[in-house]
């Protein structure tokens, strides 16, 4: 009984420590909510007390941290379901129910539904839902009934048959009467409704309706028809239909085929034969994802709804709607609130929603602290239980153990102890970790679920009874007719009460469900409780638990592999010699600079974003700027990009690259350096959890590769920030620049970018730095006395490094570079892309990591609120032979061009 190799014995070892609240009781209502782990909450609390999270609608550093963290949580959610940000969007909701309601409110059942609802067609396509569905799906029909031509509730066996015409009475009744009104009042209510509808129509005809303009989705509004939707649009009706079903029944644990998604989208199921138009699928995944892996690479529903607390217990009241890109245009939103609008007018009916789906649909301020807790929940499941495939196997084995023993329980006269509502535990693909049943007496009579619940409470067994907000499944498994439902209501029975039997027939059942921290011991306790109170005419049997043959690990240590590199320390003398050589070379170039002669005096690249500069005398130009410039980034434990504003120590982290040895080295004061290969190793099937990552740089999504645990451990120790990781930009990442060329005000969409903020190069003039240095000294009250102090603390090189330029030029006059439209450096032509606006980053001393008020204070007072200093540049093309490398060298002549070039 049970699959011994599927059971995770490590759970028994760690359960007391991770789930101390389970001591002395049996919790088996994991479909209702699973439990949070102690380490999960401790990590969350530590996060809250270590970081300041502000309202994401503000612009402060604490707010920016919140926004970046939420972005990373979105990516983690997509990663959890093996989905890409290009194919799915994550809209956070209060739970699965709100996600379903959101679809019902906004889905359009006609392809050409206008933005002005007053001009919409009377009815569109059909809404079809499975009988075995949560009431949240049933509730959708009430919101869509006046926008569709039919509402149909089908059982599993009816999906491959033509829809009988009488089933459309669901929709007809919705039109004719208010189903929430007692039958005796329906006729008068219907008459009143018609009268009110007539009055409303008259008022509409005599009222001028201001058009609501919504151009928010100019990039998304065009409907991207997928292949599955193309195949079913031959009739050109413009009708759009919606089919909703659960991936797993929250009543019985029955896993419905995910293959239905593709079949419905293609219009291949029998019930669709007389319902023309495109078909879209809503997958209610709340019950399924609690213990099973949903792989959105293998199945592609248009809409997925879920609640996170069912997966890892905390936070509650938080769920998501996952929307497939080619179905996003079917959601037409009217209400807006909070930060969902780009602009609105209070006096006129005008508003423009924000461009991205999540920004448009997440009204008001998100529960950002709860969202931050999601990461710790995802981490806990991975750390404690392993991946979701292992969770699925473990919970299935426990449920199967309970089911099989319960099935074999018989009273002394041979009659069964329980009537079980499921199709069997033979296949993990068709059955989840839920066992639903009713207890039988030895004469065959049912024991009411309320009685079972009371006995369970005496034994401290926490289970669920009733209909579980799934009246359709109750009707199916308990064989309740619609007439009986109404008669039971007339008899006083309502959802959630203790009226468990009416005329000897059960009105609900008992549900036992298991989670990733459940054990065989929980199943045994449930069996003992049942036999102790309800087994008649027979001694209580034993329930032997399978014994572990070998103890496995939920997170087995990866086998040791040969280290990719060894830690190296460049001799201090060699480092000092390299600096002296660079300084000597720079001094020789500076001697040639004059008011009319300009030369390149420094080349600096920043291999790791926000870390120290790597200064060179000559360097190759690649497709994204200087080769390897800003190709790596450091992220926090939560996946948020670290910069010097959040971690000043980064300026002391010194990268260096050895092209001959093909190595990349990181050094930090009083810490042994670490060296890793420069060679890029990338694969979509990397056997490393979380290796392929998605991050954001200045609002742009970038695809990165995790550089591994060894360098991550080194960084965590050096910076004193546990969980820090080093990521590298994927070579095939397609991020491009958005800045406009200064001369033409046109954007070059072919300019590839690394992890740099806005452009390929940042050019800084030494003469401009000197002008700033003089201005800072002149503004001092004790001018002569302070010049020396200014020169000591803000000497020319110190200021230059604060501005973190790639190309430092000498000669000419201060700030003349701001008028350049392009510049030729050696054989390279660079196009100006405007001035660089500065922030408090320039207040960081790049040599010590200390923060000061200057030079930002002087610059802002002197040069205006945008604080311009330095100019952005993009590479045009080198005027060299195509077979030679594109090399920039210190000493290259700088020849600027000003004004708009005429053709």
N, C-alpha and C positions, 0 to 999 in steps of 0.2 A: 504494500500500500504506500502510495506516495512515491515520488522520484527522489531517491536518496541523494543523487548527485546534483539535484536542483536546489536543495536546501542549504541556506547559508548559516552554518553552525557558529560563525563568528558573532552573529547577532546575540546569541546566548551569553557570550563572553563579555560583551560590552554593554548589554542592555541595562543593567542596574546602574551603571555610571552615567549613561547617556539619557536614560528615561526613568529617573528615580520616582516619578509620580505613579509608575505602574506597580510599585512594590505592594503586594498584598491584594491586588485586584486584577480583574481580567477585562481588558478593553478590546471589544470586537465591533466597533462602529467606525471603521476607517473610511468607508464611503461617505459617511457624514462629515467627518474630518479626521485626518490622520494626526499624529502627535509631533510636536517639535522636540528637537534634541537639546540637551543642556549645553553642549558645546556650540550649537547653532546660536542660541540666545546669548551666550557669553561673548561670542565673536561679534554679534550685532551690537551688544552693549559697549564693547570695547571700541568698535567703529564709531559709535555715537559720541563717546567721551574723548576720542582721539581726533575727530574732525568736526569742523563747524560747517553745518549744512544750512544754507539760507534758502529763502523762497526762490524757486527757479525763474520767476518773472522779473526778479531784480537783476542788477548788473554787477554786483559786488563779487569779490573773490569767492566768498562762501556760496553765493548763488551760482556762480560759474562751476564750482565744484559739484553742486547738486545736479546741474544740467548735464555735465560730463558723465557723472556717475549714472544718471538715468539712461543716457545714451548707451553706456556699456551694459546696463541691465537689459536693454532691448536686444542687444546683440547676443547676450547670454541666453535669453529666452529663445531666440531664433536658433542658436546653436543647439540648445536642448532638444529642439524638434527637428534638427538637421535641415534647417531651411536657410536660405540666403536672403539678405536684405533687398536684393534686386527682385526677388520673386514674391516675398511676403512683407507686409507691414504689421507692426504690433501696435494695437490701440489698447491702452490700459483702461480697464473698467472696474466697477465695484465687485464684479463677479461674473460668473457665467450667465446668470439671469439678465443682468444689465446688457451684456453683450448681445444676447438674443433679442432683447427689446430694441436695442439700437438698430439691428438689422431690420426688424419689423417696421420701425419708424421711418427708415430711410431707403429701403430697397425699392427700386422702381420696376414695375412689372411691364413696362413698355419701353422699347429701345429709344424712342424719340420723345420721351417725357421731357417737356420744357422745364427750364429753371423756374418759371412762373407757374406754380401749382394750379392757378385758376385756369390755365390754358391746357391742362393735362387732359388726356383722353379719359372717358368715363371708367373703363375697366381695362385691365391688362391681362397677363397670363394667369396661371393657377398657382396656388400654394398647396403643397402636398406634404404630409408628415406621417411618420410611422406611428402606429397605435402605441407601441412601447416607447413613449417619450415622456420626458419630464413635463410638468405642468407649465413650465416656462415656455416650452415650445407650443403647447396648446394656446397659451395666452397670445402668441404671435398672430393666431388666426383672427382674433378680435380686432387687432390693429390693421390687418391687411384686407379684411373681408369686403370693405367698400371700394377696394382698388383692384380686385381680381375678378375673373370670370368664374372661378370655382375654388372651393376649399375641400380637400379630400383627406380623410384619415384612413390609412391602409395598414393591414396587418402584413407580416412578412410574406405569407403565402399568396397575397394578392398583388404583389409588385410585378409579377411576370404575367399578369392577366389584364385584359381590357377592363377599364373602370366601369362598373355597372352604373347606369344613369342615376339610379336612386341614391347613390352615395353623395351626389351633389346637393342633396337636401341639407347637408351641413351648412353650405353657403346660403341656400334659399332661406333657411330658418334665421340665419344671422341678419339677412336683409329685412325679414318680415317682423321680427320682434326682438325685444331685449331679453336675452337669455338669463340675465340676472334678476328678472322680475317673475314672481310667481305666475303660474300658468293662468290663474283666474283673472289676472290683470293684463294679460298679453294683448287682448284685443283693443282695450282702451288705450294702452300705451302705444300700440302700433298706429292707431288713429291719430293720437297726439303727435307722434313722431312725424307722420306724413304732413300734419298741419304745420309743425315747426319747420320741416324741410321746405315746404312751400313758401312760408314766410321768409325763411333764410334766403331762398332763391330770389324772391322779389327784392329783398334788400341788396343782394349782390348785384342784381341787374341795375339798380338805381345808384350804385356806389362806384366811384372811381377808384380803381385799385392801382396803387403805386407799385411799379415793377421793382422787384428786388434783384439787384445785379450781383451775380456771383461769377467772377472770372478767376477765382482762386486756383482752379485746377487746370490752368491752360496747358500745363505739361502733362497732366494725368487724365484729363477729361476724355481724351480720345480713347475710345474703347479698344483695347488690345485684344482682339479675338484670338483665343488659343485654338489649336487644332481640334480639341475636343468640342469646342463650341462651333467651329466652322462647319463641322459635319452635319449639324442639325438645323441649319438656317436656310435650307432650300426653299421653304415656303414663303420666305421674306415677309412674314406677318408682322415682324417687329415686336412680337410678344415675348416676354421674359417670364420664366417660371422658376419657382423655388421649391426645392425638396429638402426637408430637414429630417435627420435621423441621428440617433446616438451611436457612437462607436462602441459603447458598452452599456447595456441596460443597468441602471442603478437599482433595479428591482431584483433581477435574477443573475446578473453577471454575464449574460449572453453577449458575446462579442459579435456584432454584426459585420458582415464582410466589407472591408475597405475597398474591395473591387467594385462595389456599387457606385462609388464616386465617379469613376471613369465611365461606367455604363450609363449612369444618369446624365452626365454631361454630354454624352454622345447621343442620347435619346434612344438607347438600345433596350430599355426595359418595357415590358408589356403595357404597363399602366400609362405610358407616354404616347401610345399609338394614336390616341384621339385628342391629344393636348399639344398643339403645334407651338413652335417657338424655341428659343434658346433655353437651356436648363442650367441652373446654378445650384450648388449643393452646400447646405449648412451642416457641418459636422459638430454635434454636441460631444465634446471630448472630455467633459468634466470627470466622469466616472472612469473612463478609459485610462487617461494619463496618470491617474493616481498610482497605478501599479504596472502600467505597460508603456512601452516606447512607441511614440507616434513619430514616424519617419516621413517628413513631408517631401523628401526626395522620391519616395516610392509611391505615395498617394498624394494627390493635389486637390483637396477640397477648396472651394472658393472662399468659404468662411469657416473658421474654427473658433469655438467658444470654450472657455475653461475657467476654473478657479484654482488659484495657487495653493490655498490652504489644504486642499485635498491631496496635494503631492507631498508637502513637507510641514504642514501644520500651522505655520506662521509666516507672514501676517494673514489675518482673516480680512474679509471684505475687500479683496483685491483679486481681480481676474484679468482676462485679456480677450480681445477679439483679434484674431489673425486674419488678415485680408489678403487674398491673392491679387497680384498686380493687375491682372487682366479682368478682375471683377470689381476693382475699386470704383470705377466710374458708375457702377450700378447703385451706389449709395449716394443719394441726393439729400444733403443735410440742410435744414432750414434754420433751426435754432442755433444761436451762437452765444457764448458767454466766456468771460475771462480772457485768456490769451489766444483764443481760436481765430481772431480776426486780424487781418493786416491793417484794415482801416474801417471805420464805421462813422455814420453821421447821425447825431441824435435828433436833428430836426427833420431830416428827410430819410425815406426808407432806402438807404444805400449802405451796403457793406461789402467788403471783399474778404473772403476767408483766406487763411494762410495756405501755402501751397502743398505742404506734405499732409498725408492722410492723418497721421497721429496728431499733428498740430491742429487740424480742423475738427477732429472728433473728441478730443480730450478737453471738455469744457471746464473752466475754472482751474484752480490750483490742484495739481496732482497730489496724492498722499505720498509726498516724496520720501519721508522716513520709512514708510511701509515698503516703497519700491526699493530703497536701499537694503531693506531686510531680505528681499528676494535673493540677492546674491548669496547671502549666508545660508539660505534654505537650499539653494542649488548645490552649494559647496557641501552641506551636511549630507545630503542624499548620496553624493558621489563619494564622500569620505567614509561614511559609515556603511552604506549598503552596496557600493559599486554602481555600475551603470544601470539603466532602467531595464535592460534585458535580464540582468541578474535579479533585480527587484521582482520582475514578473515571474521568473522561475521560482524564486523563494516563496512568494505569496501564493502562487498556484499550488505548490507542494503542500503548504499548510492547509489551504482550503480543501484540497483533494483528500488529505488525511481525514479532516473533519467530515467531509461529505461521505466518503466511503464507509466510515464507521457508523455514521448516522443512518445511512441507507441499510446497513445490516442489522440495526437494532429492531428487535421484535418483542412484543409482549409474550407472556407465557403461553397464550393461545395461538401464537404464530402471526398475529396481525401486526402490521408495521407501526412503529412508534411515531413516525413522521411522514408527512406528505411533502416531498421536495419539489420545488418549482424550478427545474432546469433541464437541460438536454444532456447532462452528463459531463463528467470531468475526464474525458478521454483525450482531449486536444487543447493545449494551451492557446491555440490560435482562435478557438471558438468559445472559450469560457474563462472568465476572470475570477478573482479571489473573493467571490460572493456566494454564500449559500442561503437561499431563501426557502422557508418551509413553514408548515403549521404542524403542531403536535396533535396526535390522535390518541384517543383513549382505546382500551382494548376492545370496546364494542364498535369502534369505527367513528365515534363522534369526535368532532373537533374540540380542541381546547382553545378558548379565546386567547388572542395575543396579549390582552391586558393581564390575564392571569399569569401567562408565561413571564411577562415583564415584571410583575410583582415578585415572583419567585426568584427571578434573576437578580433583582435588587437585593434580596436577602443574602445572596451568595456573592455580592459585589461583582456581578457580571454585567458589563455595560454593553448593551446591544440596542437594536432599533426595532420598533414594531409599527404597524399601521400600513399605509399604502405608499409611503416614502415620496410623496409629491409626484406619484406616477400612477394616476388613476387608470390610464390605458393599460398598463401592465396588470393592475389588479383586475380589470375587466377581463383581460385575456386569460390569466392564470387561475383566477378564482371563478371564472365563468359568470361574471356579473353582467347582466344586460343593462342597456340604458334605462329600461323601465325600472329595474331593481335599484339602480343608482338614485333615481328620483323618489322611489318609494322609501328607500332608506333615509333619504333627506327629510321626507315628510314625517318619518318616524322619529326624527330628532337626531339622526347621525350626521355629524359633520367631520371634516378632516381634522385629525389630531385628538379626537376624543377617545374615551375608553369603551365605547359601545362596539365591542368586538364581534358580537354574534347577533344576527337578526334571523329569526325563524330557523335556527340551527345552522345557518350558513355564515361563514366568516366574512367579515368586512375588510379584513387586512391579514397580515402575516407577520412572521418573525424573520428578521434579516441579520445574519452574522457575516461580517466582512473583515478581511485581514489586511494589514499594512506591512511595510518593509521591516518594522521592528517586532512583528508578531513571531511567535514561536510555536512549536508543536505543543508546548506546555499550555498555551492559550486554548488550543483546540481541545486538549484533554480536559481542561477545566470546564469548557462548555459541554462536553459529552457527559462528564460526571454530574454536572448540574441537571441536565436533562434526564439522565437515568435515575438520579436520586429522587426527583420530584414526580416524574411522569412514567417511568417504567413499571409495569404491573405484571405480577405473576412470575417474576424471574429475578435472580440475583444480579446485582450490578456487575457488569463485566470489567475486565481490565483492558486498557488501551495502550499496548506497548508502543513506545516511540522508537523510530529508527535510530540506530546509533551511528555516530560519525565514524567512518573508517579512517579518514585522515583529515586533520583540521586544515581548512583552507583559510585564506585571508581575503577580507573584503577589499583591501587595497594592497595586493601583493607587491612587494618591492620588485622593481624592474631588475632583471638580471644585469649584473655589472657588465658594462661594455668597455672596450678600450677607450681611453680618454682621447678626445679629438685633438687635444693639444696639451702642452705642458706649460706650467706657469713660468714666465720669464721675467727677469729683471735686467733692464738695460743698465750698464754701469753708469754711475753718476757722471763720470768723466766724459763718456760718449754723449750723454744728453747735453751736458754743458758745452761741449765742442760744437754740437749741432746748433745750439742757440747762438753761440758766438759767430759761427759762420753766417747764419741768417742775418744777424745784426750788422756784421761787416759788409755783407752784400747790400743791405738796405742803405747803409751810410754811403756807399759808393754811388748808388742810384740817386740818393737825395742831393748829392753834390751837383748832379746834372740838371736838377729841377730848377725852374725859374718861372717868372710870370708868363712867359710865352712857351715854355717847354714843360710838358707833363709826361710823367712816367709811372708805371706800376711799381709801387714800393713794397707792398705786402700781398701775399696770397694766403687767405685763411679758409680752411674748410672746417665744418663742425660735423664730424661723422655721426655723433650722437646728439640728437636734438636737445638743446638747452645745456649741453655740457661744454667743456673748455674747447678752445680753438686748437686746431692742428695746423701749425704754420709751416709752409713749404716754400721752396724757391722756384719750383716749376711743377705744374700739375695738368693732367689731362682733363679736357672738357667732355662730358658725357651727354646723353640725351636729356638729362634732367638738370644740367648745370655742371658744377665741378664734380668729378667722379667721386662717389661715396659721400658727398656732402649731404648731411641730414638723412642718411639712409637707415639709421637706427633710432629708436626711441625707448625711453624708460617709462614704465607704467606702474602704478601702485597696485596694491593687493586687489583693489576693486576694478582694475583694468583702466583706470583713468590716467591719461597722459600726465607725466610729471614735468613741470617746468621750474625755473628758478624762483618764480613767485611762490610756489608751494613748497619747493625744496631747495633752499639756497646752496646746499652742499654740492649741487650738481656742477657749479662752476669750478669746483676743485677736482672733478672727475675728468682726467686727461686721456683722451683717446689718441692712438697713433696707429698708422698703417704702414706695413712693410710690403711693398709690391713685389720685391724679389723673393721674400720668404712666403708671400701670400698669407700674411697673418694680420690680425686685428688685435691690438692690445689696449687694455684699460688699466689705468694707474690711479691710485688715490693715496693721499698723504698717510704715511705710517702704516700702509697696507701693502702686502705683497701683490704685485700686479698679476693680471690674468690675461692669457692669450688664447684666442679662438681662431679657427680658419676663416679666411676671407671668402673662400669658395661658398657659393650659395647652394644649399641643399634644400630643394622644395619638392613636395609631393602632396597630392590630394589625399593620399592614403597613409600619411605619416602616422606611425604607431606611437602617438604621444598625445594624451588628452589635452585639448585646448591649444595645440601647436598652431593651427591656423586660426588667426584672430582677425577681428574687425574693430577698427578704432576711428576716431574723428580727429581731423586737424583743421582748425578754422572752419568748421562746419562741413568739411568734405569727408566722405567716407573713404577710408584707406584700408587695404587688405595687407596684413602683416603675418610674419611667421615668428613664433616664439623660438628664441635661441637656446632654450634648454635650461635644465635645473642647475647645472654647475655654475654658469655665469650668473644666474638668478640668485643663487645662494651667496655668491661673492658680493653682488650688489647690495643684497639685503644686509649683509654684515658691515660693509663699508659705509653705507648711508645710515645704518641704524633703523631701517624701515623693513620689517618682516613682510614677505610676500612680494617684494619688488621684482619685476621681470624686465628682460631686455627683448624687444621686438625688432624685427627687421622688415623693411618694406619689401613686399613681393615684387619680383622683377617684372611680372606682367601687369602690375597695377596700372590703371589707366587714368589716374588723376591728372587733370590739366588745369592751367592757370585761368583765372577769371579777370585779371587786371587788364585795363585798356592801355594801348600804346599812347604815349604822351602826345605824339605828333598827329595821329589820325583818330584817336579816341575809339579805335576798333579793338576788339578782343581777338587774340589769336588762339583759336581752339585746338591748335596742334602743339602748343607749348606744354610739354610734360613737366610735372612737378614731382619733387621728392617729398619729404616730410616738412619742407620749408613752409613758412606760413603763407606767403602770397606770390613769390616770384622765384626765378632760378638764381638770380644774383642780387646781392645788395652791395652797391658801390658807395664808399665813404671817402670824402676828400680830406687829406691831411690839412689843407689850408682852411677848410671849414672848421675842423677841430681846433686849430690854432685861434681862429676868430672867436669861437665859443670860450676857449680858455682865457682869452684876453677880456672878454665880456664879463666872465665870472670874477676876474680880478678887479676890473673897473668898478663893478657894482659894490665892491667891499668898501665900507666906510673908512677903514684904515688901509687905504690902497697900498702904499709902499710897504707897510708892515706885513700885509697879508699876501702879497704876490708870492713871496717865498713859500708860505704855507700852501697856497694854491698849487704851486708847482710841485711841491712835495707830494701832496695828496692826489692831485689831478694833473699829473704830467701828461704830455702829449700821448705817449703810448698807453697809459692807463685809460685815458678817455677814448682812444681809438678802440680798445678792446671792449669797452662798455657798449659800444654801438654795434658790435658783432657783425662787422661787414666782411664780405668775401674778398672784395677787391679794394685795396687802399691805394689811392693815387696821390702823387705829389706834384706840386707846381700849379700854375694858374692862380686864380683868386678864390677867396672863400665864397661858397654857395653858388658858384657859377654852374656847377653840375645840375642844378635844378632847372636850368634852361636848356640843357642838352636834349636833343631828340634821339640821337644815337651817338655811339662812340666806337672808334676802332682802337683795339688794344692788340698790338702785334698784328697778326693776321685775322683776328676775330672781330666781328661786328656785333655789337650789343645794342639792342633797342631799348630806349628809356620807357619805363612804365610808371613814371610819376614818383612823387615823394613818399618817403616812409614816415608814417605817423608814429611817434614814440610814446611809450608808456613807462611805468615805474621800473621796468627791467633795466633801464640804463643807470639806475641808481645803485645797482649791484656792482661792487668792486669784484672784477673777475679774477683777481689774484688772491683775495682773502675771503670772499663770500659775505663781506660786511655790507650793510645797506646804509645809504646816506640820502639826504634830500636833494643833493645836486647830482648831476647837472639838470635834472628835470625841472627844478624850480626856476632856474635862470632861463632855460629854453622856453618854457610855457609863457613867461612874462615877456620874453623878447620876440618870440616867433609866432605867437598865437596859440589858440586852444588845441589845434591839431598837432602841435609840437613836431613840425617836420624836420627831419635830419637824415641825410642820405637819400639815395634814389634806387628804386628797383630797376632791374635790367633783365632782359631775356636774350638768349643767344640766337643770333640770326644764322650765320654759317661761317666757317673758317675759309679764308681764301687760300687754301693749301691744296696740294695734291691729294686726291681721295684716298690714296694708299697710306698717307702719313697720318700719325696721330695728331689730334687737335690739342696743342699744348699751349698753355699760358705760362709766361715766365716773368719773374721779377726783373724789372729793367725794360720790359716791353714799352714802346712809346704809346702814349695815349693821345689820340686825335679826335676831339669832339666835333659834333656838328649841331648847330642850333637852328631853330625855326622849322616850319613845316616844309618838307621837301615837295616841290612841285614836279608833277610828271610831265 
